[in-house]
Amino acid sequence: MSWRAQGLRAWLLQRVTAVYLAAFTIAAAVWAVTSGPMEFAEWRAFMGRPAVAIAVLLFFAALLGHAWVGARDIVIDYLRPAALRLLVLALLALALLAMALWVGAVLFSVVSL
Amino acid sequence: MQAPAKRPRFLHLLKIAMPVTAVASFAHRISGALLIAATPFLIYALEVSLRDPAGYASVRETLLDGPWRVAVVILAWALAHHLLAGLRFLAQDLGIGFSLRPARLSAWGVNLAGLALLAFAAWRVWA
């Protein structure tokens, strides 16, 4: 892909993930308001349902991709020195990847297959 | 990389009179950064809440009763503003509300709705 198309790809990733994040957040807010307080066992069983665990995992995948594009925009706007910019972007990518693995492990430990 | 053009620039953020659309946009960026910073804490809270009943209770208590309530309320604003301003940008991508008048009106709406949700979250957590 050309240099310009990479910019387009990031833009598109930001929008596509935004749509899923918005839909999930609104659905989760409605669910939280309508279902009311829960006991631990109920909460764990709910999160362990494969459909819920997958939807939550997709949420975090979208969140981390969305975060990458947005944070990269901020870094490129405010950090001018190339070395510092590279360092911050590398640390950011590392942190986001670590979070992806972490949340994957958390969900995998509760999902009931 | 090309050298930036030599032209006069005035970017003193505290002295520029920002139009309401710029406030919505800048707050969208700040709220996004806050939400990224909050993500590891969110994952940690999820992990502890799923571990055992004691962990679940401690997460509820920490988020709703402890000093972390301040962070919860600020993040409620960040989430509300980021979501609403993001939906506004998505609508504009589709060419909806892109001309000046509706863009200003929707910016006011988004900014004020974010603050209203901030007040609501504060009321829910403290009252």
gemmi code that builds the backbone of each chain (N, CA, C; Angstrom):
import gemmi

chains = {
    "A": [
        ("MET", (0.822, -1.200, 0.000), (0.000, 0.000, 0.000), (0.859, 1.253, 0.000)),
        ("SER", (0.413, 2.278, -0.714), (1.204, 3.502, -0.814), (1.167, 4.262, 0.512)),
        ("TRP", (2.038, 5.244, 0.609), (2.120, 6.059, 1.819), (0.780, 6.726, 2.109)),
        ("ARG", (0.160, 7.255, 1.070), (-1.120, 7.943, 1.280), (-2.219, 6.971, 1.668)),
        ("ALA", (-2.198, 5.784, 1.074), (-3.222, 4.803, 1.411), (-3.077, 4.335, 2.857)),
        ("GLN", (-1.839, 4.402, 3.396), (-1.677, 4.036, 4.808), (-2.416, 5.017, 5.704)),
        ("GLY", (-2.358, 6.300, 5.305), (-3.111, 7.299, 6.060), (-4.599, 7.012, 5.971)),
        ("LEU", (-5.039, 6.639, 4.796), (-6.455, 6.311, 4.598), (-6.839, 5.093, 5.436)),
        ("ARG", (-5.924, 4.118, 5.492), (-6.205, 2.898, 6.259), (-6.386, 3.229, 7.741)),
        ("ALA", (-5.501, 4.092, 8.276), (-5.616, 4.484, 9.686), (-6.934, 5.217, 9.918)),
        ("TRP", (-7.262, 6.109, 9.001), (-8.512, 6.879, 9.110), (-9.707, 5.938, 9.134)),
        ("LEU", (-9.663, 4.940, 8.219), (-10.778, 4.004, 8.122), (-10.856, 3.115, 9.369)),
        ("LEU", (-9.688, 2.655, 9.856), (-9.660, 1.840, 11.079), (-10.268, 2.614, 12.236)),
        ("GLN", (-9.932, 3.927, 12.323), (-10.470, 4.762, 13.397), (-11.998, 4.819, 13.314)),
        ("ARG", (-12.534, 4.956, 12.107), (-13.996, 5.063, 11.941), (-14.702, 3.738, 12.175)),
        ("VAL", (-14.159, 2.660, 11.611), (-14.818, 1.353, 11.761), (-14.840, 0.933, 13.230)),
        ("THR", (-13.692, 1.107, 13.921), (-13.654, 0.760, 15.341), (-14.582, 1.683, 16.131)),
        ("ALA", (-14.668, 2.958, 15.712), (-15.535, 3.905, 16.421), (-16.983, 3.434, 16.403)),
        ("VAL", (-17.426, 2.910, 15.257), (-18.816, 2.469, 15.155), (-19.077, 1.313, 16.130)),
        ("TYR", (-18.150, 0.338, 16.195), (-18.346, -0.787, 17.121), (-18.280, -0.307, 18.571)),
        ("LEU", (-17.305, 0.555, 18.869), (-17.158, 1.042, 20.244), (-18.402, 1.809, 20.688)),
        ("ALA", (-18.942, 2.636, 19.790), (-20.133, 3.417, 20.136), (-21.325, 2.494, 20.369)),
        ("ALA", (-21.520, 1.538, 19.462), (-22.657, 0.628, 19.607), (-22.537, -0.192, 20.888)),
        ("PHE", (-21.323, -0.702, 21.163), (-21.101, -1.512, 22.369), (-21.326, -0.670, 23.621)),
        ("THR", (-20.779, 0.554, 23.637), (-20.884, 1.397, 24.829), (-22.334, 1.741, 25.137)),
        ("ILE", (-23.096, 2.089, 24.094), (-24.496, 2.431, 24.309), (-25.265, 1.201, 24.791)),
        ("ALA", (-25.006, 0.033, 24.144), (-25.681, -1.194, 24.561), (-25.320, -1.539, 26.006)),
        ("ALA", (-24.034, -1.390, 26.363), (-23.598, -1.718, 27.725), (-24.237, -0.779, 28.743)),
        ("ALA", (-24.353, 0.506, 28.384), (-24.958, 1.471, 29.303), (-26.436, 1.137, 29.519)),
        ("VAL", (-27.139, 0.823, 28.435), (-28.550, 0.464, 28.549), (-28.691, -0.805, 29.396)),
        ("TRP", (-27.819, -1.795, 29.128), (-27.858, -3.052, 29.889), (-27.599, -2.798, 31.368)),
        ("ALA", (-26.584, -1.945, 31.676), (-26.231, -1.694, 33.071), (-27.389, -1.020, 33.805)),
        ("VAL", (-28.065, -0.082, 33.125), (-29.165, 0.633, 33.769), (-30.359, -0.296, 33.976)),
        ("THR", (-30.659, -1.145, 32.980), (-31.863, -1.968, 33.067), (-31.662, -3.206, 33.941)),
        ("SER", (-30.436, -3.749, 34.002), (-30.261, -5.000, 34.752), (-30.033, -4.761, 36.241)),
        ("GLY", (-29.562, -3.568, 36.628), (-29.379, -3.267, 38.039), (-28.204, -3.996, 38.655)),
        ("PRO", (-28.030, -3.867, 39.993), (-26.879, -4.470, 40.664), (-26.896, -6.000, 40.578)),
        ("MET", (-25.713, -6.594, 40.577), (-25.569, -8.049, 40.428), (-24.739, -8.618, 41.562)),
        ("GLU", (-24.940, -9.917, 41.816), (-24.047, -10.648, 42.713), (-22.828, -11.102, 41.912)),
        ("PHE", (-21.759, -11.487, 42.653), (-20.528, -11.909, 41.980), (-20.764, -13.086, 41.031)),
        ("ALA", (-21.485, -14.122, 41.517), (-21.674, -15.333, 40.718), (-22.407, -15.028, 39.413)),
        ("GLU", (-23.396, -14.144, 39.528), (-24.164, -13.725, 38.354), (-23.252, -13.013, 37.340)),
        ("TRP", (-22.440, -12.089, 37.865), (-21.525, -11.292, 37.048), (-20.539, -12.190, 36.310)),
        ("ARG", (-19.959, -13.147, 37.070), (-18.962, -14.027, 36.461), (-19.603, -14.938, 35.422)),
        ("ALA", (-20.788, -15.451, 35.728), (-21.475, -16.317, 34.773), (-21.825, -15.537, 33.511)),
        ("PHE", (-22.243, -14.285, 33.717), (-22.593, -13.447, 32.565), (-21.375, -13.212, 31.669)),
        ("MET", (-20.252, -12.824, 32.293), (-19.039, -12.550, 31.508), (-18.480, -13.828, 30.880)),
        ("GLY", (-18.820, -14.968, 31.477), (-18.308, -16.236, 30.976), (-19.086, -16.779, 29.789)),
        ("ARG", (-20.243, -16.200, 29.510), (-20.980, -16.650, 28.328), (-20.163, -16.343, 27.072)),
        ("PRO", (-19.985, -17.359, 26.216), (-19.093, -17.150, 25.066), (-19.443, -15.909, 24.242)),
        ("ALA", (-20.723, -15.664, 23.990), (-21.099, -14.514, 23.162), (-20.676, -13.213, 23.839)),
        ("VAL", (-20.860, -13.149, 25.178), (-20.490, -11.936, 25.907), (-18.974, -11.764, 25.903)),
        ("ALA", (-18.253, -12.869, 26.206), (-16.785, -12.790, 26.256), (-16.231, -12.357, 24.896)),
        ("ILE", (-16.796, -12.887, 23.824), (-16.313, -12.528, 22.483), (-16.637, -11.063, 22.180)),
        ("ALA", (-17.844, -10.614, 22.536), (-18.205, -9.212, 22.296), (-17.281, -8.284, 23.084)),
        ("VAL", (-16.947, -8.676, 24.331), (-16.061, -7.848, 25.154), (-14.642, -7.867, 24.590)),
        ("LEU", (-14.200, -9.047, 24.150), (-12.872, -9.148, 23.554), (-12.778, -8.287, 22.293)),
        ("LEU", (-13.813, -8.328, 21.463), (-13.848, -7.485, 20.265), (-13.851, -6.014, 20.651)),
        ("PHE", (-14.553, -5.696, 21.752), (-14.563, -4.317, 22.232), (-13.136, -3.854, 22.538)),
        ("PHE", (-12.388, -4.693, 23.264), (-11.033, -4.287, 23.617), (-10.120, -4.264, 22.394)),
        ("ALA", (-10.320, -5.186, 21.453), (-9.534, -5.148, 20.211), (-9.792, -3.836, 19.478)),
        ("ALA", (-11.069, -3.473, 19.362), (-11.422, -2.218, 18.692), (-10.875, -1.024, 19.470)),
        ("LEU", (-11.001, -1.096, 20.803), (-10.530, -0.005, 21.662), (-9.037, 0.228, 21.467)),
        ("LEU", (-8.257, -0.864, 21.448), (-6.811, -0.708, 21.364), (-6.387, -0.238, 19.965)),
        ("GLY", (-7.080, -0.705, 18.925), (-6.794, -0.205, 17.573), (-7.141, 1.271, 17.448)),
        ("HIS", (-8.283, 1.636, 17.997), (-8.756, 3.023, 18.000), (-7.780, 3.904, 18.791)),
        ("ALA", (-7.344, 3.388, 19.941), (-6.406, 4.122, 20.794), (-5.080, 4.341, 20.057)),
        ("TRP", (-4.641, 3.330, 19.312), (-3.386, 3.446, 18.571), (-3.463, 4.590, 17.567)),
        ("VAL", (-4.512, 4.655, 16.783), (-4.629, 5.709, 15.759), (-4.703, 7.085, 16.434)),
        ("GLY", (-5.524, 7.193, 17.482), (-5.705, 8.490, 18.142), (-4.449, 8.958, 18.850)),
        ("ALA", (-3.803, 8.043, 19.588), (-2.602, 8.425, 20.336), (-1.464, 8.747, 19.368)),
        ("ARG", (-1.405, 8.029, 18.259), (-0.386, 8.281, 17.243), (-0.573, 9.681, 16.655)),
        ("ASP", (-1.821, 10.064, 16.412), (-2.094, 11.420, 15.919), (-1.588, 12.469, 16.916)),
        ("ILE", (-1.862, 12.227, 18.198), (-1.443, 13.192, 19.223), (0.081, 13.280, 19.273)),
        ("VAL", (0.746, 12.115, 19.256), (2.212, 12.095, 19.319), (2.807, 12.824, 18.112)),
        ("ILE", (2.266, 12.555, 16.925), (2.798, 13.183, 15.714), (2.576, 14.701, 15.745)),
        ("ASP", (1.473, 15.136, 16.351), (1.203, 16.575, 16.413), (2.112, 17.308, 17.395)),
        ("TYR", (2.412, 16.687, 18.546), (3.072, 17.448, 19.601), (4.533, 17.087, 19.808)),
        ("LEU", (4.970, 15.916, 19.380), (6.369, 15.542, 19.574), (7.111, 15.696, 18.256)),
        ("ARG", (7.984, 16.682, 18.184), (8.673, 16.951, 16.935), (9.939, 16.113, 16.747)),
        ("PRO", (10.822, 15.979, 17.763), (12.075, 15.244, 17.505), (11.791, 13.783, 17.118)),
        ("ALA", (12.394, 13.360, 15.995), (12.076, 12.048, 15.427), (12.379, 10.909, 16.400)),
        ("ALA", (13.528, 11.013, 17.119), (13.922, 9.921, 18.011), (12.932, 9.782, 19.162)),
        ("LEU", (12.552, 10.925, 19.732), (11.599, 10.910, 20.849), (10.250, 10.369, 20.385)),
        ("ARG", (9.852, 10.795, 19.184), (8.578, 10.355, 18.625), (8.575, 8.840, 18.443)),
        ("LEU", (9.672, 8.319, 17.901), (9.781, 6.872, 17.682), (9.728, 6.117, 19.005)),
        ("LEU", (10.459, 6.656, 20.000), (10.502, 6.003, 21.306), (9.104, 5.945, 21.921)),
        ("VAL", (8.397, 7.083, 21.901), (7.066, 7.123, 22.513), (6.101, 6.211, 21.766)),
        ("LEU", (6.177, 6.222, 20.431), (5.285, 5.352, 19.657), (5.574, 3.877, 19.924)),
        ("ALA", (6.861, 3.529, 20.068), (7.219, 2.136, 20.347), (6.693, 1.712, 21.710)),
        ("LEU", (6.871, 2.594, 22.720), (6.374, 2.281, 24.064), (4.853, 2.146, 24.056)),
        ("LEU", (4.214, 3.024, 23.292), (2.755, 3.001, 23.202), (2.277, 1.685, 22.580)),
        ("ALA", (2.922, 1.288, 21.487), (2.543, 0.045, 20.821), (2.730, -1.139, 21.765)),
        ("LEU", (3.842, -1.107, 22.501), (4.137, -2.182, 23.452), (3.056, -2.238, 24.535)),
        ("ALA", (2.703, -1.073, 25.069), (1.697, -1.010, 26.134), (0.354, -1.518, 25.621)),
        ("LEU", (-0.025, -1.115, 24.410), (-1.326, -1.528, 23.869), (-1.345, -3.033, 23.610)),
        ("LEU", (-0.231, -3.570, 23.075), (-0.167, -5.011, 22.836), (-0.236, -5.784, 24.153)),
        ("ALA", (0.480, -5.270, 25.170), (0.462, -5.925, 26.479), (-0.956, -5.937, 27.041)),
        ("MET", (-1.673, -4.815, 26.881), (-3.047, -4.746, 27.387), (-3.950, -5.723, 26.642)),
        ("ALA", (-3.720, -5.864, 25.332), (-4.531, -6.794, 24.545), (-4.350, -8.223, 25.059)),
        ("LEU", (-3.092, -8.620, 25.308), (-2.823, -9.977, 25.802), (-3.421, -10.163, 27.192)),
        ("TRP", (-3.280, -9.133, 28.014), (-3.761, -9.186, 29.396), (-5.277, -9.397, 29.425)),
        ("VAL", (-6.008, -8.558, 28.697), (-7.472, -8.667, 28.744), (-7.917, -9.983, 28.095)),
        ("GLY", (-7.166, -10.448, 27.109), (-7.469, -11.751, 26.513), (-7.349, -12.859, 27.537)),
        ("ALA", (-6.279, -12.801, 28.354), (-6.069, -13.821, 29.382), (-7.170, -13.766, 30.439)),
        ("VAL", (-7.552, -12.540, 30.819), (-8.608, -12.376, 31.833), (-9.906, -13.018, 31.336)),
        ("LEU", (-10.269, -12.732, 30.091), (-11.531, -13.253, 29.562), (-11.452, -14.759, 29.353)),
        ("PHE", (-10.272, -15.222, 28.906), (-10.111, -16.657, 28.674), (-10.277, -17.436, 29.977)),
        ("SER", (-9.884, -16.812, 31.108), (-9.953, -17.518, 32.390), (-11.386, -17.642, 32.893)),
        ("VAL", (-12.320, -16.868, 32.381), (-13.694, -16.978, 32.898), (-14.664, -17.588, 31.891)),
        ("VAL", (-14.257, -17.679, 30.618), (-15.211, -18.129, 29.607), (-15.507, -19.620, 29.801)),
        ("SER", (-16.780, -19.969, 29.700), (-17.167, -21.375, 29.853), (-17.517, -21.924, 28.478)),
        ("LEU", (-16.595, -22.749, 27.955), (-16.797, -23.260, 26.594), (-17.553, -24.586, 26.614)),
    ],
    "B": [
        ("MET", (11.979, 14.569, 4.852), (10.862, 15.422, 5.287), (11.136, 16.870, 4.923)),
        ("GLN", (10.131, 17.579, 4.469), (10.287, 18.976, 4.082), (10.350, 19.880, 5.306)),
        ("ALA", (11.173, 20.926, 5.233), (11.217, 21.880, 6.346), (9.902, 22.638, 6.391)),
        ("PRO", (9.383, 22.880, 7.609), (8.130, 23.624, 7.702), (8.290, 25.034, 7.146)),
        ("ALA", (7.241, 25.551, 6.497), (7.289, 26.880, 5.904), (7.510, 27.924, 6.986)),
        ("LYS", (8.309, 28.928, 6.641), (8.535, 30.031, 7.590), (7.379, 31.004, 7.474)),
        ("ARG", (6.471, 30.923, 8.398), (5.343, 31.835, 8.352), (4.974, 32.182, 9.788)),
        ("PRO", (4.369, 33.346, 9.978), (4.045, 33.711, 11.359), (3.020, 32.746, 11.952)),
        ("ARG", (3.264, 32.383, 13.198), (2.311, 31.489, 13.856), (1.965, 32.057, 15.216)),
        ("PHE", (0.722, 31.916, 15.581), (0.310, 32.359, 16.916), (-0.532, 31.252, 17.523)),
        ("LEU", (0.088, 30.472, 18.392), (-0.622, 29.311, 18.926), (-0.662, 29.345, 20.449)),
        ("HIS", (-0.778, 30.540, 21.017), (-0.905, 30.602, 22.472), (-2.322, 30.164, 22.848)),
        ("LEU", (-2.403, 28.926, 23.375), (-3.723, 28.324, 23.557), (-4.608, 29.108, 24.515)),
        ("LEU", (-3.966, 29.839, 25.454), (-4.784, 30.545, 26.440), (-5.237, 31.904, 25.917)),
        ("LYS", (-4.661, 32.352, 24.788), (-5.022, 33.677, 24.281), (-5.850, 33.608, 23.008)),
        ("ILE", (-5.838, 32.441, 22.354), (-6.665, 32.302, 21.159), (-8.126, 32.223, 21.602)),
        ("ALA", (-9.000, 32.968, 20.916), (-10.434, 32.829, 21.185), (-10.926, 31.618, 20.395)),
        ("MET", (-11.153, 30.504, 21.110), (-11.513, 29.286, 20.402), (-13.002, 29.248, 20.096)),
        ("PRO", (-13.361, 28.988, 18.840), (-14.778, 28.796, 18.539), (-15.292, 27.522, 19.203)),
        ("VAL", (-16.593, 27.427, 19.379), (-17.171, 26.309, 20.129), (-16.846, 24.969, 19.463)),
        ("THR", (-16.713, 24.979, 18.139), (-16.367, 23.743, 17.440), (-14.952, 23.286, 17.810)),
        ("ALA", (-14.050, 24.255, 18.020), (-12.685, 23.911, 18.408), (-12.655, 23.349, 19.824)),
        ("VAL", (-13.517, 23.906, 20.705), (-13.592, 23.391, 22.074), (-14.055, 21.933, 22.050)),
        ("ALA", (-15.082, 21.658, 21.232), (-15.584, 20.277, 21.138), (-14.486, 19.354, 20.629)),
        ("SER", (-13.736, 19.818, 19.638), (-12.690, 19.000, 19.030), (-11.525, 18.775, 19.984)),
        ("PHE", (-11.100, 19.846, 20.645), (-9.969, 19.728, 21.564), (-10.337, 18.855, 22.762)),
        ("ALA", (-11.564, 19.032, 23.255), (-12.024, 18.194, 24.366), (-12.138, 16.737, 23.933)),
        ("HIS", (-12.432, 16.512, 22.669), (-12.483, 15.143, 22.138), (-11.102, 14.502, 22.239)),
        ("ARG", (-10.075, 15.285, 21.943), (-8.710, 14.785, 22.017), (-8.292, 14.540, 23.467)),
        ("ILE", (-8.593, 15.503, 24.358), (-8.231, 15.344, 25.774), (-8.955, 14.139, 26.373)),
        ("SER", (-10.256, 14.020, 26.079), (-11.016, 12.908, 26.652), (-10.500, 11.575, 26.111)),
        ("GLY", (-10.083, 11.548, 24.848), (-9.520, 10.320, 24.289), (-8.241, 9.915, 25.012)),
        ("ALA", (-7.370, 10.901, 25.272), (-6.120, 10.613, 25.984), (-6.419, 10.102, 27.396)),
        ("LEU", (-7.411, 10.720, 28.058), (-7.788, 10.269, 29.403), (-8.291, 8.826, 29.366)),
        ("LEU", (-9.081, 8.504, 28.357), (-9.645, 7.152, 28.281), (-8.538, 6.120, 28.035)),
        ("ILE", (-7.549, 6.483, 27.224), (-6.423, 5.552, 27.019), (-5.689, 5.335, 28.340)),
        ("ALA", (-5.444, 6.444, 29.055), (-4.741, 6.332, 30.329), (-5.529, 5.469, 31.316)),
        ("ALA", (-6.856, 5.481, 31.194), (-7.693, 4.733, 32.133), (-7.795, 3.252, 31.780)),
        ("THR", (-7.474, 2.892, 30.535), (-7.718, 1.525, 30.074), (-7.038, 0.443, 30.927)),
        ("PRO", (-5.736, 0.590, 31.265), (-5.139, -0.467, 32.095), (-5.846, -0.622, 33.452)),
        ("PHE", (-6.311, 0.503, 34.015), (-7.034, 0.423, 35.289), (-8.375, -0.287, 35.101)),
        ("LEU", (-8.992, -0.029, 33.958), (-10.261, -0.700, 33.649), (-10.056, -2.210, 33.536)),
        ("ILE", (-8.995, -2.613, 32.820), (-8.721, -4.050, 32.670), (-8.429, -4.664, 34.037)),
        ("TYR", (-7.650, -3.934, 34.866), (-7.338, -4.443, 36.195), (-8.611, -4.605, 37.028)),
        ("ALA", (-9.495, -3.612, 36.963), (-10.763, -3.696, 37.705), (-11.577, -4.892, 37.220)),
        ("LEU", (-11.589, -5.114, 35.896), (-12.314, -6.259, 35.338), (-11.734, -7.566, 35.883)),
        ("GLU", (-10.403, -7.650, 35.895), (-9.738, -8.868, 36.368), (-10.088, -9.145, 37.831)),
        ("VAL", (-9.943, -8.115, 38.678), (-10.203, -8.311, 40.111), (-11.679, -8.637, 40.350)),
        ("SER", (-12.564, -7.977, 39.602), (-14.000, -8.191, 39.812), (-14.414, -9.605, 39.434)),
        ("LEU", (-13.637, -10.255, 38.566), (-13.999, -11.604, 38.124), (-13.287, -12.684, 38.938)),
        ("ARG", (-12.393, -12.267, 39.850), (-11.550, -13.247, 40.549), (-12.352, -14.003, 41.603)),
        ("ASP", (-12.944, -13.289, 42.558), (-13.727, -13.925, 43.629), (-14.678, -12.890, 44.224)),
        ("PRO", (-15.603, -13.331, 45.072), (-16.581, -12.381, 45.630), (-15.938, -11.199, 46.349)),
        ("ALA", (-14.810, -11.468, 47.058), (-14.146, -10.376, 47.766), (-13.607, -9.339, 46.782)),
        ("GLY", (-13.021, -9.823, 45.685), (-12.500, -8.912, 44.673), (-13.609, -8.094, 44.048)),
        ("TYR", (-14.725, -8.759, 43.754), (-15.883, -8.081, 43.169), (-16.358, -6.960, 44.088)),
        ("ALA", (-16.479, -7.306, 45.388), (-16.943, -6.303, 46.353), (-15.944, -5.164, 46.461)),
        ("SER", (-14.641, -5.480, 46.426), (-13.644, -4.416, 46.582), (-13.659, -3.462, 45.387)),
        ("VAL", (-13.909, -3.994, 44.178), (-13.977, -3.115, 43.006), (-15.170, -2.176, 43.122)),
        ("ARG", (-16.325, -2.743, 43.498), (-17.532, -1.912, 43.666), (-17.283, -0.802, 44.680)),
        ("GLU", (-16.667, -1.206, 45.807), (-16.458, -0.259, 46.887), (-15.468, 0.826, 46.470)),
        ("THR", (-14.362, 0.393, 45.806), (-13.334, 1.358, 45.404), (-13.902, 2.367, 44.413)),
        ("LEU", (-14.680, 1.879, 43.445), (-15.156, 2.781, 42.393), (-16.285, 3.686, 42.866)),
        ("LEU", (-17.081, 3.208, 43.827), (-18.265, 3.977, 44.212), (-18.135, 4.699, 45.545)),
        ("ASP", (-17.166, 4.295, 46.387), (-17.086, 4.897, 47.714), (-15.761, 5.592, 48.004)),
        ("GLY", (-14.675, 5.102, 47.433), (-13.359, 5.617, 47.811), (-13.021, 6.916, 47.110)),
        ("PRO", (-11.777, 7.372, 47.300), (-11.317, 8.599, 46.621), (-11.255, 8.435, 45.095)),
        ("TRP", (-11.257, 7.196, 44.608), (-11.252, 6.957, 43.161), (-12.536, 7.447, 42.505)),
        ("ARG", (-13.529, 7.784, 43.324), (-14.779, 8.314, 42.765), (-14.517, 9.525, 41.885)),
        ("VAL", (-13.526, 10.356, 42.284), (-13.212, 11.543, 41.486), (-12.811, 11.118, 40.073)),
        ("ALA", (-11.940, 10.095, 40.001), (-11.500, 9.597, 38.696), (-12.682, 9.022, 37.924)),
        ("VAL", (-13.571, 8.316, 38.631), (-14.731, 7.723, 37.966), (-15.598, 8.803, 37.334)),
        ("VAL", (-15.802, 9.894, 38.073), (-16.650, 10.974, 37.551), (-15.978, 11.670, 36.368)),
        ("ILE", (-14.678, 11.919, 36.469), (-13.954, 12.550, 35.355), (-14.007, 11.642, 34.122)),
        ("LEU", (-13.860, 10.325, 34.358), (-13.901, 9.395, 33.227), (-15.298, 9.283, 32.632)),
        ("ALA", (-16.313, 9.461, 33.472), (-17.683, 9.468, 32.942), (-17.840, 10.633, 31.973)),
        ("TRP", (-17.271, 11.804, 32.345), (-17.300, 12.933, 31.411), (-16.530, 12.592, 30.141)),
        ("ALA", (-15.311, 12.036, 30.322), (-14.463, 11.737, 29.159), (-15.190, 10.785, 28.209)),
        ("LEU", (-15.810, 9.760, 28.782), (-16.517, 8.782, 27.941), (-17.702, 9.431, 27.231)),
        ("ALA", (-18.484, 10.207, 27.989), (-19.671, 10.836, 27.406), (-19.274, 11.810, 26.297)),
        ("HIS", (-18.295, 12.663, 26.602), (-17.906, 13.648, 25.592), (-17.297, 12.963, 24.366)),
        ("HIS", (-16.416, 11.976, 24.621), (-15.741, 11.318, 23.499), (-16.747, 10.603, 22.603)),
        ("LEU", (-17.729, 9.950, 23.257), (-18.756, 9.231, 22.486), (-19.605, 10.200, 21.659)),
        ("LEU", (-20.114, 11.250, 22.326), (-21.016, 12.167, 21.620), (-20.286, 12.962, 20.538)),
        ("ALA", (-19.091, 13.471, 20.878), (-18.337, 14.229, 19.876), (-17.913, 13.305, 18.735)),
        ("GLY", (-17.629, 12.034, 19.068), (-17.261, 11.073, 18.032), (-18.423, 10.796, 17.092)),
        ("LEU", (-19.629, 10.652, 17.645), (-20.809, 10.447, 16.794), (-21.035, 11.672, 15.911)),
        ("ARG", (-20.751, 12.865, 16.467), (-20.874, 14.098, 15.686), (-19.890, 14.082, 14.509)),
        ("PHE", (-18.660, 13.653, 14.774), (-17.673, 13.580, 13.688), (-18.082, 12.544, 12.644)),
        ("LEU", (-18.623, 11.408, 13.101), (-19.055, 10.374, 12.146), (-20.181, 10.909, 11.258)),
        ("ALA", (-21.116, 11.655, 11.880), (-22.206, 12.246, 11.094), (-21.629, 13.225, 10.061)),
        ("GLN", (-20.635, 14.008, 10.502), (-20.024, 14.966, 9.573), (-19.303, 14.255, 8.431)),
        ("ASP", (-18.700, 13.082, 8.731), (-18.069, 12.289, 7.658), (-19.090, 11.918, 6.598)),
        ("LEU", (-20.341, 11.731, 7.034), (-21.404, 11.373, 6.096), (-22.052, 12.616, 5.474)),
        ("GLY", (-21.491, 13.782, 5.814), (-22.011, 15.014, 5.234), (-23.205, 15.576, 5.968)),
        ("ILE", (-23.488, 15.030, 7.171), (-24.639, 15.505, 7.945), (-24.169, 16.588, 8.915)),
        ("GLY", (-24.829, 17.725, 8.889), (-24.521, 18.787, 9.848), (-23.159, 19.406, 9.651)),
        ("PHE", (-22.696, 19.463, 8.420), (-21.327, 19.905, 8.152), (-21.230, 21.411, 7.933)),
        ("SER", (-22.346, 22.078, 7.600), (-22.265, 23.521, 7.371), (-22.169, 24.251, 8.712)),
        ("LEU", (-21.842, 25.531, 8.656), (-21.400, 26.231, 9.862), (-22.437, 26.256, 10.989)),
        ("ARG", (-23.679, 26.599, 10.632), (-24.688, 26.749, 11.689), (-24.965, 25.448, 12.442)),
        ("PRO", (-25.315, 24.363, 11.720), (-25.522, 23.107, 12.445), (-24.257, 22.600, 13.136)),
        ("ALA", (-23.086, 22.868, 12.556), (-21.842, 22.426, 13.193), (-21.656, 23.125, 14.537)),
        ("ARG", (-21.983, 24.427, 14.575), (-21.853, 25.157, 15.843), (-22.894, 24.683, 16.856)),
        ("LEU", (-24.115, 24.518, 16.357), (-25.185, 24.066, 17.260), (-24.866, 22.703, 17.854)),
        ("SER", (-24.431, 21.754, 16.998), (-24.152, 20.410, 17.502), (-22.942, 20.437, 18.436)),
        ("ALA", (-21.975, 21.354, 18.190), (-20.830, 21.460, 19.104), (-21.294, 21.916, 20.486)),
        ("TRP", (-22.182, 22.928, 20.496), (-22.760, 23.352, 21.784), (-23.470, 22.187, 22.459)),
        ("GLY", (-24.277, 21.464, 21.681), (-25.033, 20.336, 22.224), (-24.128, 19.292, 22.839)),
        ("VAL", (-23.056, 18.935, 22.108), (-22.130, 17.906, 22.589), (-21.419, 18.374, 23.857)),
        ("ASN", (-20.919, 19.621, 23.843), (-20.182, 20.124, 25.009), (-21.072, 20.166, 26.251)),
        ("LEU", (-22.300, 20.662, 26.061), (-23.200, 20.793, 27.214), (-23.700, 19.435, 27.679)),
        ("ALA", (-23.974, 18.516, 26.740), (-24.422, 17.181, 27.141), (-23.329, 16.461, 27.925)),
        ("GLY", (-22.080, 16.653, 27.524), (-20.961, 16.055, 28.259), (-20.930, 16.570, 29.688)),
        ("LEU", (-21.107, 17.892, 29.846), (-21.100, 18.474, 31.193), (-22.311, 18.009, 31.999)),
        ("ALA", (-23.452, 17.859, 31.320), (-24.645, 17.381, 32.020), (-24.414, 15.968, 32.541)),
        ("LEU", (-23.762, 15.109, 31.714), (-23.479, 13.751, 32.166), (-22.449, 13.733, 33.289)),
        ("LEU", (-21.533, 14.720, 33.253), (-20.574, 14.867, 34.355), (-21.327, 15.141, 35.652)),
        ("ALA", (-22.277, 16.077, 35.585), (-23.065, 16.418, 36.777), (-23.881, 15.207, 37.241)),
        ("PHE", (-24.440, 14.475, 36.278), (-25.241, 13.300, 36.619), (-24.380, 12.250, 37.313)),
        ("ALA", (-23.175, 12.010, 36.765), (-22.282, 11.016, 37.362), (-21.889, 11.432, 38.775)),
        ("ALA", (-21.600, 12.725, 38.961), (-21.225, 13.217, 40.284), (-22.374, 13.019, 41.270)),
        ("TRP", (-23.586, 13.307, 40.795), (-24.763, 13.133, 41.656), (-24.943, 11.652, 42.020)),
        ("ARG", (-24.790, 10.748, 41.048), (-24.966, 9.312, 41.300), (-23.932, 8.784, 42.287)),
        ("VAL", (-22.702, 9.315, 42.194), (-21.618, 8.783, 43.014), (-21.639, 9.373, 44.428)),
        ("TRP", (-22.034, 10.647, 44.558), (-21.953, 11.282, 45.879), (-23.284, 11.370, 46.616)),
        ("ALA", (-24.378, 11.453, 45.883), (-25.657, 11.647, 46.570), (-26.192, 10.327, 47.130)),
    ],
}
model = gemmi.Model(1)
for chain_id, residues in chains.items():
    chain = gemmi.Chain(chain_id)
    for i, (resn, *xyz) in enumerate(residues, 1):
        res = gemmi.Residue()
        res.name, res.seqid = resn, gemmi.SeqId(i, " ")
        for name, pos in zip(("N", "CA", "C"), xyz):
            atom = gemmi.Atom()
            atom.name, atom.element = name, gemmi.Element(name[0])
            atom.pos, atom.b_iso = gemmi.Position(*pos), 0.0
            res.add_atom(atom)
        chain.add_residue(res)
    model.add_chain(chain)
structure = gemmi.Structure()
structure.add_model(model)
structure.setup_entities()
